Amino acid sequence: MKIDPQRTDAWGIPVLRILCTHSDKERALYQDALEMMKELMHAVLERVRNQCLSLEGLKNSCRCGGLVTKG
């Protein structure tokens, strides 16, 4: 973090310049979190699909929150 020599705010005060980079470890952490979220969403989708199919009176199809499942 340092003062930007070329930019000022509305009152003429120099603004801060904040530079940051993500390390390989941080990128790996983000990728791992993304994969975990994908797995979670697939599990939730499968559970909704199974509950939808188990409802009585539905023979050919079921629509739950935009999800269409053919049985």
C-alpha positions in Angstrom: 0.0 0.0 0.0 1.4 3.4 -0.9 0.2 6.9 -1.9 -0.6 7.2 -5.6 1.6 10.1 -6.9 -0.8 10.9 -9.8 -4.3 10.6 -8.4 -6.1 12.7 -5.8 -9.6 12.7 -4.4 -12.2 15.4 -4.7 -10.4 17.5 -2.1 -7.0 17.2 -3.7 -5.7 14.6 -1.2 -3.6 11.9 -2.7 -5.3 8.5 -2.7 -3.9 5.2 -1.6 -2.8 2.6 -4.2 -3.4 -0.9 -3.0 -1.7 -3.7 -4.9 -2.2 -7.3 -4.1 -1.6 -10.6 -5.7 -2.9 -14.1 -5.0 -0.4 -16.8 -4.3 -0.5 -20.3 -5.7 -1.8 -21.5 -2.3 -4.6 -19.1 -2.4 -5.6 -20.0 -5.9 -5.5 -23.7 -4.9 -7.7 -22.9 -1.9 -10.2 -21.1 -4.2 -10.2 -24.1 -6.6 -10.8 -26.5 -3.8 -13.7 -24.4 -2.4 -15.2 -24.3 -5.9 -15.0 -28.1 -6.3 -16.6 -28.6 -2.8 -19.4 -26.2 -3.8 -20.0 -28.2 -7.0 -20.2 -31.5 -5.1 -22.6 -29.9 -2.6 -24.9 -28.6 -5.3 -24.9 -32.0 -7.1 -25.9 -33.7 -3.8 -28.7 -31.2 -3.2 -29.9 -31.5 -6.7 -29.9 -35.3 -6.4 -31.8 -35.1 -3.1 -34.4 -32.8 -4.6 -34.8 -35.0 -7.6 -35.3 -38.1 -5.4 -37.8 -36.4 -3.2 -39.6 -35.2 -6.3 -39.8 -38.7 -7.8 -41.1 -40.2 -4.5 -44.2 -37.9 -4.4 -47.4 -39.9 -4.7 -49.5 -39.5 -7.8 -46.7 -38.5 -10.1 -46.1 -41.0 -12.8 -44.3 -39.5 -15.8 -42.7 -36.3 -14.7 -42.2 -34.0 -11.8 -41.4 -30.2 -11.7 -39.8 -28.9 -8.6 -38.5 -25.3 -8.6 -37.7 -25.4 -12.3 -36.2 -28.9 -12.2 -37.8 -31.3 -14.6 -37.2 -35.0 -14.0 -38.6 -37.8 -16.2 -39.5 -40.9 -14.3 
